[in-house]
Amino acid sequence: MDCTTLDRLEAGRAATISRLLAPGDEGLRLMELGFIPGRTVSALQAAPWGDPVAYGVCGAVIALRRADASRILIH
């Protein structure tokens, strides 16, 4: 199974969250936003300058900085 990080997911594509690479409170914050292993996440669109990126997860649209998205492992 090929794994990469969420910041590399192209707009219009979907993937499954494998695990979070963020420690402690950072990981908890991402899970509270809906980025939970096993859930499907889709990249919706990036801001004109490329950061942040809007992701669809758990029926919500969440904007994440690429630095935060790079802490979410997907497949």
mmCIF file of the N, C-alpha and C atoms, coordinates in Angstrom:
data_MODEL
# 
_entry.id   MODEL 
# 
loop_
_atom_site.group_PDB 
_atom_site.id 
_atom_site.type_symbol 
_atom_site.label_atom_id 
_atom_site.label_alt_id 
_atom_site.label_comp_id 
_atom_site.label_asym_id 
_atom_site.label_entity_id 
_atom_site.label_seq_id 
_atom_site.pdbx_PDB_ins_code 
_atom_site.Cartn_x 
_atom_site.Cartn_y 
_atom_site.Cartn_z 
_atom_site.occupancy 
_atom_site.B_iso_or_equiv 
_atom_site.pdbx_formal_charge 
_atom_site.auth_seq_id 
_atom_site.auth_comp_id 
_atom_site.auth_asym_id 
_atom_site.auth_atom_id 
_atom_site.pdbx_PDB_model_num 
ATOM 1   N N  . MET A 1 1  ? 0.845   -1.173 0.000  1.00 0.00 ? 1  MET A N  1 
ATOM 2   C CA . MET A 1 1  ? 0.000   0.000  0.000  1.00 0.00 ? 1  MET A CA 1 
ATOM 3   C C  . MET A 1 1  ? 0.895   1.243  0.000  1.00 0.00 ? 1  MET A C  1 
ATOM 4   N N  . ASP A 1 2  ? 0.672   2.147  -0.944 1.00 0.00 ? 2  ASP A N  1 
ATOM 5   C CA . ASP A 1 2  ? 1.455   3.381  -1.026 1.00 0.00 ? 2  ASP A CA 1 
ATOM 6   C C  . ASP A 1 2  ? 0.890   4.410  -0.062 1.00 0.00 ? 2  ASP A C  1 
ATOM 7   N N  . CYS A 1 3  ? 1.760   5.024  0.699  1.00 0.00 ? 3  CYS A N  1 
ATOM 8   C CA . CYS A 1 3  ? 1.351   6.063  1.638  1.00 0.00 ? 3  CYS A CA 1 
ATOM 9   C C  . CYS A 1 3  ? 2.066   7.361  1.291  1.00 0.00 ? 3  CYS A C  1 
ATOM 10  N N  . THR A 1 4  ? 1.392   8.449  1.540  1.00 0.00 ? 4  THR A N  1 
ATOM 11  C CA . THR A 1 4  ? 1.951   9.779  1.364  1.00 0.00 ? 4  THR A CA 1 
ATOM 12  C C  . THR A 1 4  ? 1.297   10.677 2.400  1.00 0.00 ? 4  THR A C  1 
ATOM 13  N N  . THR A 1 5  ? 1.559   11.953 2.342  1.00 0.00 ? 5  THR A N  1 
ATOM 14  C CA . THR A 1 5  ? 0.950   12.871 3.293  1.00 0.00 ? 5  THR A CA 1 
ATOM 15  C C  . THR A 1 5  ? -0.150  13.683 2.605  1.00 0.00 ? 5  THR A C  1 
ATOM 16  N N  . LEU A 1 6  ? -1.072  14.166 3.408  1.00 0.00 ? 6  LEU A N  1 
ATOM 17  C CA . LEU A 1 6  ? -2.249  14.859 2.899  1.00 0.00 ? 6  LEU A CA 1 
ATOM 18  C C  . LEU A 1 6  ? -1.903  16.092 2.073  1.00 0.00 ? 6  LEU A C  1 
ATOM 19  N N  . ASP A 1 7  ? -0.823  16.773 2.389  1.00 0.00 ? 7  ASP A N  1 
ATOM 20  C CA . ASP A 1 7  ? -0.455  17.977 1.642  1.00 0.00 ? 7  ASP A CA 1 
ATOM 21  C C  . ASP A 1 7  ? -0.129  17.669 0.180  1.00 0.00 ? 7  ASP A C  1 
ATOM 22  N N  . ARG A 1 8  ? 0.110   16.409 -0.167 1.00 0.00 ? 8  ARG A N  1 
ATOM 23  C CA . ARG A 1 8  ? 0.427   16.018 -1.547 1.00 0.00 ? 8  ARG A CA 1 
ATOM 24  C C  . ARG A 1 8  ? -0.804  15.564 -2.337 1.00 0.00 ? 8  ARG A C  1 
ATOM 25  N N  . LEU A 1 9  ? -1.964  15.499 -1.688 1.00 0.00 ? 9  LEU A N  1 
ATOM 26  C CA . LEU A 1 9  ? -3.195  15.073 -2.363 1.00 0.00 ? 9  LEU A CA 1 
ATOM 27  C C  . LEU A 1 9  ? -3.667  16.178 -3.314 1.00 0.00 ? 9  LEU A C  1 
ATOM 28  N N  . GLU A 1 10 ? -3.884  15.804 -4.559 1.00 0.00 ? 10 GLU A N  1 
ATOM 29  C CA . GLU A 1 10 ? -4.299  16.772 -5.570 1.00 0.00 ? 10 GLU A CA 1 
ATOM 30  C C  . GLU A 1 10 ? -5.779  17.106 -5.429 1.00 0.00 ? 10 GLU A C  1 
ATOM 31  N N  . ALA A 1 11 ? -6.136  18.339 -5.793 1.00 0.00 ? 11 ALA A N  1 
ATOM 32  C CA . ALA A 1 11 ? -7.531  18.775 -5.745 1.00 0.00 ? 11 ALA A CA 1 
ATOM 33  C C  . ALA A 1 11 ? -8.388  17.836 -6.591 1.00 0.00 ? 11 ALA A C  1 
ATOM 34  N N  . GLY A 1 12 ? -9.544  17.477 -6.063 1.00 0.00 ? 12 GLY A N  1 
ATOM 35  C CA . GLY A 1 12 ? -10.452 16.578 -6.751 1.00 0.00 ? 12 GLY A CA 1 
ATOM 36  C C  . GLY A 1 12 ? -10.223 15.108 -6.446 1.00 0.00 ? 12 GLY A C  1 
ATOM 37  N N  . ARG A 1 13 ? -9.191  14.790 -5.683 1.00 0.00 ? 13 ARG A N  1 
ATOM 38  C CA . ARG A 1 13 ? -8.867  13.398 -5.341 1.00 0.00 ? 13 ARG A CA 1 
ATOM 39  C C  . ARG A 1 13 ? -9.263  13.125 -3.894 1.00 0.00 ? 13 ARG A C  1 
ATOM 40  N N  . ALA A 1 14 ? -9.469  11.851 -3.593 1.00 0.00 ? 14 ALA A N  1 
ATOM 41  C CA . ALA A 1 14 ? -9.817  11.430 -2.229 1.00 0.00 ? 14 ALA A CA 1 
ATOM 42  C C  . ALA A 1 14 ? -8.860  10.339 -1.787 1.00 0.00 ? 14 ALA A C  1 
ATOM 43  N N  . ALA A 1 15 ? -8.721  10.182 -0.485 1.00 0.00 ? 15 ALA A N  1 
ATOM 44  C CA . ALA A 1 15 ? -7.839  9.165  0.091  1.00 0.00 ? 15 ALA A CA 1 
ATOM 45  C C  . ALA A 1 15 ? -8.366  8.804  1.475  1.00 0.00 ? 15 ALA A C  1 
ATOM 46  N N  . THR A 1 16 ? -7.772  7.778  2.048  1.00 0.00 ? 16 THR A N  1 
ATOM 47  C CA . THR A 1 16 ? -8.123  7.352  3.402  1.00 0.00 ? 16 THR A CA 1 
ATOM 48  C C  . THR A 1 16 ? -6.993  7.738  4.345  1.00 0.00 ? 16 THR A C  1 
ATOM 49  N N  . ILE A 1 17 ? -7.353  8.269  5.491  1.00 0.00 ? 17 ILE A N  1 
ATOM 50  C CA . ILE A 1 17 ? -6.360  8.663  6.486  1.00 0.00 ? 17 ILE A CA 1 
ATOM 51  C C  . ILE A 1 17 ? -5.797  7.402  7.136  1.00 0.00 ? 17 ILE A C  1 
ATOM 52  N N  . SER A 1 18 ? -4.474  7.271  7.122  1.00 0.00 ? 18 SER A N  1 
ATOM 53  C CA . SER A 1 18 ? -3.808  6.119  7.740  1.00 0.00 ? 18 SER A CA 1 
ATOM 54  C C  . SER A 1 18 ? -3.496  6.377  9.201  1.00 0.00 ? 18 SER A C  1 
ATOM 55  N N  . ARG A 1 19 ? -2.783  7.474  9.455  1.00 0.00 ? 19 ARG A N  1 
ATOM 56  C CA . ARG A 1 19 ? -2.454  7.841  10.832 1.00 0.00 ? 19 ARG A CA 1 
ATOM 57  C C  . ARG A 1 19 ? -1.974  9.277  10.879 1.00 0.00 ? 19 ARG A C  1 
ATOM 58  N N  . LEU A 1 20 ? -1.921  9.792  12.079 1.00 0.00 ? 20 LEU A N  1 
ATOM 59  C CA . LEU A 1 20 ? -1.452  11.159 12.288 1.00 0.00 ? 20 LEU A CA 1 
ATOM 60  C C  . LEU A 1 20 ? -0.001  11.120 12.748 1.00 0.00 ? 20 LEU A C  1 
ATOM 61  N N  . LEU A 1 21 ? 0.788   12.003 12.190 1.00 0.00 ? 21 LEU A N  1 
ATOM 62  C CA . LEU A 1 21 ? 2.199   12.109 12.564 1.00 0.00 ? 21 LEU A CA 1 
ATOM 63  C C  . LEU A 1 21 ? 2.420   13.241 13.560 1.00 0.00 ? 21 LEU A C  1 
ATOM 64  N N  . ALA A 1 22 ? 1.354   13.904 13.944 1.00 0.00 ? 22 ALA A N  1 
ATOM 65  C CA . ALA A 1 22 ? 1.438   15.042 14.868 1.00 0.00 ? 22 ALA A CA 1 
ATOM 66  C C  . ALA A 1 22 ? 1.390   14.540 16.312 1.00 0.00 ? 22 ALA A C  1 
ATOM 67  N N  . PRO A 1 23 ? 2.284   15.020 17.154 1.00 0.00 ? 23 PRO A N  1 
ATOM 68  C CA . PRO A 1 23 ? 2.296   14.591 18.550 1.00 0.00 ? 23 PRO A CA 1 
ATOM 69  C C  . PRO A 1 23 ? 1.303   15.373 19.413 1.00 0.00 ? 23 PRO A C  1 
ATOM 70  N N  . GLY A 1 24 ? 0.915   14.780 20.512 1.00 0.00 ? 24 GLY A N  1 
ATOM 71  C CA . GLY A 1 24 ? 0.167   15.457 21.572 1.00 0.00 ? 24 GLY A CA 1 
ATOM 72  C C  . GLY A 1 24 ? -1.012  16.295 21.149 1.00 0.00 ? 24 GLY A C  1 
ATOM 73  N N  . ASP A 1 25 ? -0.989  17.560 21.588 1.00 0.00 ? 25 ASP A N  1 
ATOM 74  C CA . ASP A 1 25 ? -2.109  18.470 21.352 1.00 0.00 ? 25 ASP A CA 1 
ATOM 75  C C  . ASP A 1 25 ? -2.355  18.732 19.873 1.00 0.00 ? 25 ASP A C  1 
ATOM 76  N N  . GLU A 1 26 ? -1.299  18.735 19.069 1.00 0.00 ? 26 GLU A N  1 
ATOM 77  C CA . GLU A 1 26 ? -1.472  18.948 17.628 1.00 0.00 ? 26 GLU A CA 1 
ATOM 78  C C  . GLU A 1 26 ? -2.301  17.820 17.022 1.00 0.00 ? 26 GLU A C  1 
ATOM 79  N N  . GLY A 1 27 ? -1.979  16.589 17.370 1.00 0.00 ? 27 GLY A N  1 
ATOM 80  C CA . GLY A 1 27 ? -2.728  15.436 16.869 1.00 0.00 ? 27 GLY A CA 1 
ATOM 81  C C  . GLY A 1 27 ? -4.163  15.448 17.369 1.00 0.00 ? 27 GLY A C  1 
ATOM 82  N N  . LEU A 1 28 ? -4.356  15.812 18.623 1.00 0.00 ? 28 LEU A N  1 
ATOM 83  C CA . LEU A 1 28 ? -5.700  15.891 19.190 1.00 0.00 ? 28 LEU A CA 1 
ATOM 84  C C  . LEU A 1 28 ? -6.526  16.931 18.450 1.00 0.00 ? 28 LEU A C  1 
ATOM 85  N N  . ARG A 1 29 ? -5.933  18.080 18.159 1.00 0.00 ? 29 ARG A N  1 
ATOM 86  C CA . ARG A 1 29 ? -6.642  19.137 17.430 1.00 0.00 ? 29 ARG A CA 1 
ATOM 87  C C  . ARG A 1 29 ? -7.084  18.644 16.054 1.00 0.00 ? 29 ARG A C  1 
ATOM 88  N N  . LEU A 1 30 ? -6.190  17.940 15.349 1.00 0.00 ? 30 LEU A N  1 
ATOM 89  C CA . LEU A 1 30 ? -6.546  17.412 14.028 1.00 0.00 ? 30 LEU A CA 1 
ATOM 90  C C  . LEU A 1 30 ? -7.666  16.390 14.132 1.00 0.00 ? 30 LEU A C  1 
ATOM 91  N N  . MET A 1 31 ? -7.637  15.543 15.152 1.00 0.00 ? 31 MET A N  1 
ATOM 92  C CA . MET A 1 31 ? -8.708  14.551 15.327 1.00 0.00 ? 31 MET A CA 1 
ATOM 93  C C  . MET A 1 31 ? -10.028 15.234 15.668 1.00 0.00 ? 31 MET A C  1 
ATOM 94  N N  . GLU A 1 32 ? -9.990  16.294 16.457 1.00 0.00 ? 32 GLU A N  1 
ATOM 95  C CA . GLU A 1 32 ? -11.209 17.032 16.776 1.00 0.00 ? 32 GLU A CA 1 
ATOM 96  C C  . GLU A 1 32 ? -11.822 17.664 15.531 1.00 0.00 ? 32 GLU A C  1 
ATOM 97  N N  . LEU A 1 33 ? -10.983 17.990 14.548 1.00 0.00 ? 33 LEU A N  1 
ATOM 98  C CA . LEU A 1 33 ? -11.471 18.550 13.283 1.00 0.00 ? 33 LEU A CA 1 
ATOM 99  C C  . LEU A 1 33 ? -12.028 17.469 12.355 1.00 0.00 ? 33 LEU A C  1 
ATOM 100 N N  . GLY A 1 34 ? -11.824 16.193 12.705 1.00 0.00 ? 34 GLY A N  1 
ATOM 101 C CA . GLY A 1 34 ? -12.365 15.093 11.910 1.00 0.00 ? 34 GLY A CA 1 
ATOM 102 C C  . GLY A 1 34 ? -11.332 14.271 11.164 1.00 0.00 ? 34 GLY A C  1 
ATOM 103 N N  . PHE A 1 35 ? -10.067 14.608 11.303 1.00 0.00 ? 35 PHE A N  1 
ATOM 104 C CA . PHE A 1 35 ? -8.995  13.875 10.614 1.00 0.00 ? 35 PHE A CA 1 
ATOM 105 C C  . PHE A 1 35 ? -8.613  12.662 11.460 1.00 0.00 ? 35 PHE A C  1 
ATOM 106 N N  . ILE A 1 36 ? -9.429  11.614 11.343 1.00 0.00 ? 36 ILE A N  1 
ATOM 107 C CA . ILE A 1 36 ? -9.297  10.413 12.154 1.00 0.00 ? 36 ILE A CA 1 
ATOM 108 C C  . ILE A 1 36 ? -8.909  9.245  11.255 1.00 0.00 ? 36 ILE A C  1 
ATOM 109 N N  . PRO A 1 37 ? -7.939  8.435  11.665 1.00 0.00 ? 37 PRO A N  1 
ATOM 110 C CA . PRO A 1 37 ? -7.556  7.276  10.853 1.00 0.00 ? 37 PRO A CA 1 
ATOM 111 C C  . PRO A 1 37 ? -8.769  6.424  10.454 1.00 0.00 ? 37 PRO A C  1 
ATOM 112 N N  . GLY A 1 38 ? -8.782  6.030  9.182  1.00 0.00 ? 38 GLY A N  1 
ATOM 113 C CA . GLY A 1 38 ? -9.884  5.243  8.642  1.00 0.00 ? 38 GLY A CA 1 
ATOM 114 C C  . GLY A 1 38 ? -10.926 6.065  7.906  1.00 0.00 ? 38 GLY A C  1 
ATOM 115 N N  . ARG A 1 39 ? -10.947 7.363  8.122  1.00 0.00 ? 39 ARG A N  1 
ATOM 116 C CA . ARG A 1 39 ? -11.915 8.230  7.453  1.00 0.00 ? 39 ARG A CA 1 
ATOM 117 C C  . ARG A 1 39 ? -11.416 8.642  6.078  1.00 0.00 ? 39 ARG A C  1 
ATOM 118 N N  . THR A 1 40 ? -12.356 8.915  5.195  1.00 0.00 ? 40 THR A N  1 
ATOM 119 C CA . THR A 1 40 ? -12.032 9.392  3.860  1.00 0.00 ? 40 THR A CA 1 
ATOM 120 C C  . THR A 1 40 ? -11.925 10.911 3.885  1.00 0.00 ? 40 THR A C  1 
ATOM 121 N N  . VAL A 1 41 ? -10.932 11.425 3.192  1.00 0.00 ? 41 VAL A N  1 
ATOM 122 C CA . VAL A 1 41 ? -10.715 12.866 3.096  1.00 0.00 ? 41 VAL A CA 1 
ATOM 123 C C  . VAL A 1 41 ? -10.515 13.205 1.623  1.00 0.00 ? 41 VAL A C  1 
ATOM 124 N N  . SER A 1 42 ? -11.043 14.341 1.199  1.00 0.00 ? 42 SER A N  1 
ATOM 125 C CA . SER A 1 42 ? -10.854 14.764 -0.193 1.00 0.00 ? 42 SER A CA 1 
ATOM 126 C C  . SER A 1 42 ? -10.284 16.178 -0.217 1.00 0.00 ? 42 SER A C  1 
ATOM 127 N N  . ALA A 1 43 ? -9.412  16.418 -1.177 1.00 0.00 ? 43 ALA A N  1 
ATOM 128 C CA . ALA A 1 43 ? -8.852  17.753 -1.375 1.00 0.00 ? 43 ALA A CA 1 
ATOM 129 C C  . ALA A 1 43 ? -9.817  18.506 -2.289 1.00 0.00 ? 43 ALA A C  1 
ATOM 130 N N  . LEU A 1 44 ? -10.329 19.611 -1.832 1.00 0.00 ? 44 LEU A N  1 
ATOM 131 C CA . LEU A 1 44 ? -11.324 20.354 -2.601 1.00 0.00 ? 44 LEU A CA 1 
ATOM 132 C C  . LEU A 1 44 ? -10.686 21.442 -3.456 1.00 0.00 ? 44 LEU A C  1 
ATOM 133 N N  . GLN A 1 45 ? -9.957  22.347 -2.830 1.00 0.00 ? 45 GLN A N  1 
ATOM 134 C CA . GLN A 1 45 ? -9.270  23.391 -3.590 1.00 0.00 ? 45 GLN A CA 1 
ATOM 135 C C  . GLN A 1 45 ? -8.274  24.115 -2.710 1.00 0.00 ? 45 GLN A C  1 
ATOM 136 N N  . ALA A 1 46 ? -7.287  24.692 -3.365 1.00 0.00 ? 46 ALA A N  1 
ATOM 137 C CA . ALA A 1 46 ? -6.267  25.462 -2.652 1.00 0.00 ? 46 ALA A CA 1 
ATOM 138 C C  . ALA A 1 46 ? -6.545  26.950 -2.843 1.00 0.00 ? 46 ALA A C  1 
ATOM 139 N N  . ALA A 1 47 ? -6.084  27.734 -1.891 1.00 0.00 ? 47 ALA A N  1 
ATOM 140 C CA . ALA A 1 47 ? -6.161  29.186 -2.025 1.00 0.00 ? 47 ALA A CA 1 
ATOM 141 C C  . ALA A 1 47 ? -5.316  29.591 -3.235 1.00 0.00 ? 47 ALA A C  1 
ATOM 142 N N  . PRO A 1 48 ? -5.580  30.748 -3.821 1.00 0.00 ? 48 PRO A N  1 
ATOM 143 C CA . PRO A 1 48 ? -4.836  31.167 -5.021 1.00 0.00 ? 48 PRO A CA 1 
ATOM 144 C C  . PRO A 1 48 ? -3.320  31.146 -4.845 1.00 0.00 ? 48 PRO A C  1 
ATOM 145 N N  . TRP A 1 49 ? -2.824  31.377 -3.665 1.00 0.00 ? 49 TRP A N  1 
ATOM 146 C CA . TRP A 1 49 ? -1.386  31.373 -3.419 1.00 0.00 ? 49 TRP A CA 1 
ATOM 147 C C  . TRP A 1 49 ? -0.903  29.998 -2.950 1.00 0.00 ? 49 TRP A C  1 
ATOM 148 N N  . GLY A 1 50 ? -1.816  28.995 -2.884 1.00 0.00 ? 50 GLY A N  1 
ATOM 149 C CA . GLY A 1 50 ? -1.447  27.618 -2.591 1.00 0.00 ? 50 GLY A CA 1 
ATOM 150 C C  . GLY A 1 50 ? -1.593  27.166 -1.148 1.00 0.00 ? 50 GLY A C  1 
ATOM 151 N N  . ASP A 1 51 ? -1.873  28.085 -0.245 1.00 0.00 ? 51 ASP A N  1 
ATOM 152 C CA . ASP A 1 51 ? -1.977  27.722 1.166  1.00 0.00 ? 51 ASP A CA 1 
ATOM 153 C C  . ASP A 1 51 ? -2.951  28.664 1.835  1.00 0.00 ? 51 ASP A C  1 
ATOM 154 N N  . PRO A 1 52 ? -3.953  28.233 2.541  1.00 0.00 ? 52 PRO A N  1 
ATOM 155 C CA . PRO A 1 52 ? -4.266  26.868 2.929  1.00 0.00 ? 52 PRO A CA 1 
ATOM 156 C C  . PRO A 1 52 ? -5.016  26.112 1.831  1.00 0.00 ? 52 PRO A C  1 
ATOM 157 N N  . VAL A 1 53 ? -5.320  24.856 2.134  1.00 0.00 ? 53 VAL A N  1 
ATOM 158 C CA . VAL A 1 53 ? -6.072  23.994 1.219  1.00 0.00 ? 53 VAL A CA 1 
ATOM 159 C C  . VAL A 1 53 ? -7.357  23.584 1.928  1.00 0.00 ? 53 VAL A C  1 
ATOM 160 N N  . ALA A 1 54 ? -8.473  23.573 1.190  1.00 0.00 ? 54 ALA A N  1 
ATOM 161 C CA . ALA A 1 54 ? -9.754  23.133 1.742  1.00 0.00 ? 54 ALA A CA 1 
ATOM 162 C C  . ALA A 1 54 ? -9.905  21.634 1.532  1.00 0.00 ? 54 ALA A C  1 
ATOM 163 N N  . TYR A 1 55 ? -10.205 20.925 2.621  1.00 0.00 ? 55 TYR A N  1 
ATOM 164 C CA . TYR A 1 55 ? -10.399 19.478 2.583  1.00 0.00 ? 55 TYR A CA 1 
ATOM 165 C C  . TYR A 1 55 ? -11.809 19.148 3.045  1.00 0.00 ? 55 TYR A C  1 
ATOM 166 N N  . GLY A 1 56 ? -12.398 18.150 2.433  1.00 0.00 ? 56 GLY A N  1 
ATOM 167 C CA . GLY A 1 56 ? -13.695 17.652 2.863  1.00 0.00 ? 56 GLY A CA 1 
ATOM 168 C C  . GLY A 1 56 ? -13.482 16.431 3.733  1.00 0.00 ? 56 GLY A C  1 
ATOM 169 N N  . VAL A 1 57 ? -14.013 16.473 4.950  1.00 0.00 ? 57 VAL A N  1 
ATOM 170 C CA . VAL A 1 57 ? -13.899 15.343 5.869  1.00 0.00 ? 57 VAL A CA 1 
ATOM 171 C C  . VAL A 1 57 ? -15.103 15.362 6.813  1.00 0.00 ? 57 VAL A C  1 
ATOM 172 N N  . CYS A 1 58 ? -15.729 14.227 6.997  1.00 0.00 ? 58 CYS A N  1 
ATOM 173 C CA . CYS A 1 58 ? -16.877 14.089 7.912  1.00 0.00 ? 58 CYS A CA 1 
ATOM 174 C C  . CYS A 1 58 ? -18.012 15.053 7.573  1.00 0.00 ? 58 CYS A C  1 
ATOM 175 N N  . GLY A 1 59 ? -18.228 15.328 6.297  1.00 0.00 ? 59 GLY A N  1 
ATOM 176 C CA . GLY A 1 59 ? -19.309 16.221 5.885  1.00 0.00 ? 59 GLY A CA 1 
ATOM 177 C C  . GLY A 1 59 ? -19.026 17.692 6.095  1.00 0.00 ? 59 GLY A C  1 
ATOM 178 N N  . ALA A 1 60 ? -17.811 18.038 6.472  1.00 0.00 ? 60 ALA A N  1 
ATOM 179 C CA . ALA A 1 60 ? -17.439 19.437 6.695  1.00 0.00 ? 60 ALA A CA 1 
ATOM 180 C C  . ALA A 1 60 ? -16.296 19.816 5.763  1.00 0.00 ? 60 ALA A C  1 
ATOM 181 N N  . VAL A 1 61 ? -16.134 21.103 5.552  1.00 0.00 ? 61 VAL A N  1 
ATOM 182 C CA . VAL A 1 61 ? -14.999 21.616 4.790  1.00 0.00 ? 61 VAL A CA 1 
ATOM 183 C C  . VAL A 1 61 ? -14.068 22.289 5.784  1.00 0.00 ? 61 VAL A C  1 
ATOM 184 N N  . ILE A 1 62 ? -12.837 21.802 5.840  1.00 0.00 ? 62 ILE A N  1 
ATOM 185 C CA . ILE A 1 62 ? -11.842 22.302 6.789  1.00 0.00 ? 62 ILE A CA 1 
ATOM 186 C C  . ILE A 1 62 ? -10.644 22.817 5.997  1.00 0.00 ? 62 ILE A C  1 
ATOM 187 N N  . ALA A 1 63 ? -10.215 24.031 6.285  1.00 0.00 ? 63 ALA A N  1 
ATOM 188 C CA . ALA A 1 63 ? -9.021  24.585 5.652  1.00 0.00 ? 63 ALA A CA 1 
ATOM 189 C C  . ALA A 1 63 ? -7.823  24.318 6.558  1.00 0.00 ? 63 ALA A C  1 
ATOM 190 N N  . LEU A 1 64 ? -6.796  23.703 5.970  1.00 0.00 ? 64 LEU A N  1 
ATOM 191 C CA . LEU A 1 64 ? -5.574  23.405 6.717  1.00 0.00 ? 64 LEU A CA 1 
ATOM 192 C C  . LEU A 1 64 ? -4.369  24.003 6.003  1.00 0.00 ? 64 LEU A C  1 
ATOM 193 N N  . ARG A 1 65 ? -3.428  24.496 6.778  1.00 0.00 ? 65 ARG A N  1 
ATOM 194 C CA . ARG A 1 65 ? -2.150  24.903 6.195  1.00 0.00 ? 65 ARG A CA 1 
ATOM 195 C C  . ARG A 1 65 ? -1.440  23.640 5.726  1.00 0.00 ? 65 ARG A C  1 
ATOM 196 N N  . ARG A 1 66 ? -0.631  23.777 4.697  1.00 0.00 ? 66 ARG A N  1 
ATOM 197 C CA . ARG A 1 66 ? 0.099   22.617 4.180  1.00 0.00 ? 66 ARG A CA 1 
ATOM 198 C C  . ARG A 1 66 ? 1.010   22.016 5.247  1.00 0.00 ? 66 ARG A C  1 
ATOM 199 N N  . ALA A 1 67 ? 1.542   22.828 6.137  1.00 0.00 ? 67 ALA A N  1 
ATOM 200 C CA . ALA A 1 67 ? 2.402   22.324 7.208  1.00 0.00 ? 67 ALA A CA 1 
ATOM 201 C C  . ALA A 1 67 ? 1.629   21.367 8.116  1.00 0.00 ? 67 ALA A C  1 
ATOM 202 N N  . ASP A 1 68 ? 0.362   21.690 8.393  1.00 0.00 ? 68 ASP A N  1 
ATOM 203 C CA . ASP A 1 68 ? -0.470  20.797 9.215  1.00 0.00 ? 68 ASP A CA 1 
ATOM 204 C C  . ASP A 1 68 ? -0.872  19.559 8.429  1.00 0.00 ? 68 ASP A C  1 
ATOM 205 N N  . ALA A 1 69 ? -1.213  19.740 7.148  1.00 0.00 ? 69 ALA A N  1 
ATOM 206 C CA . ALA A 1 69 ? -1.611  18.603 6.309  1.00 0.00 ? 69 ALA A CA 1 
ATOM 207 C C  . ALA A 1 69 ? -0.472  17.615 6.127  1.00 0.00 ? 69 ALA A C  1 
ATOM 208 N N  . SER A 1 70 ? 0.763   18.097 6.210  1.00 0.00 ? 70 SER A N  1 
ATOM 209 C CA . SER A 1 70 ? 1.909   17.208 6.047  1.00 0.00 ? 70 SER A CA 1 
ATOM 210 C C  . SER A 1 70 ? 2.080   16.258 7.233  1.00 0.00 ? 70 SER A C  1 
ATOM 211 N N  . ARG A 1 71 ? 1.308   16.462 8.284  1.00 0.00 ? 71 ARG A N  1 
ATOM 212 C CA . ARG A 1 71 ? 1.359   15.596 9.479  1.00 0.00 ? 71 ARG A CA 1 
ATOM 213 C C  . ARG A 1 71 ? 0.262   14.539 9.459  1.00 0.00 ? 71 ARG A C  1 
ATOM 214 N N  . ILE A 1 72 ? -0.446  14.421 8.320  1.00 0.00 ? 72 ILE A N  1 
ATOM 215 C CA . ILE A 1 72 ? -1.509  13.423 8.186  1.00 0.00 ? 72 ILE A CA 1 
ATOM 216 C C  . ILE A 1 72 ? -1.098  12.448 7.089  1.00 0.00 ? 72 ILE A C  1 
ATOM 217 N N  . LEU A 1 73 ? -0.926  11.194 7.450  1.00 0.00 ? 73 LEU A N  1 
ATOM 218 C CA . LEU A 1 73 ? -0.520  10.159 6.502  1.00 0.00 ? 73 LEU A CA 1 
ATOM 219 C C  . LEU A 1 73 ? -1.767  9.569  5.859  1.00 0.00 ? 73 LEU A C  1 
ATOM 220 N N  . ILE A 1 74 ? -1.758  9.454  4.525  1.00 0.00 ? 74 ILE A N  1 
ATOM 221 C CA . ILE A 1 74 ? -2.904  8.920  3.779  1.00 0.00 ? 74 ILE A CA 1 
ATOM 222 C C  . ILE A 1 74 ? -2.471  7.783  2.863  1.00 0.00 ? 74 ILE A C  1 
ATOM 223 N N  . HIS A 1 75 ? -3.453  7.016  2.409  1.00 0.00 ? 75 HIS A N  1 
ATOM 224 C CA . HIS A 1 75 ? -3.206  6.004  1.386  1.00 0.00 ? 75 HIS A CA 1 
ATOM 225 C C  . HIS A 1 75 ? -4.421  5.932  0.463  1.00 0.00 ? 75 HIS A C  1 
# 
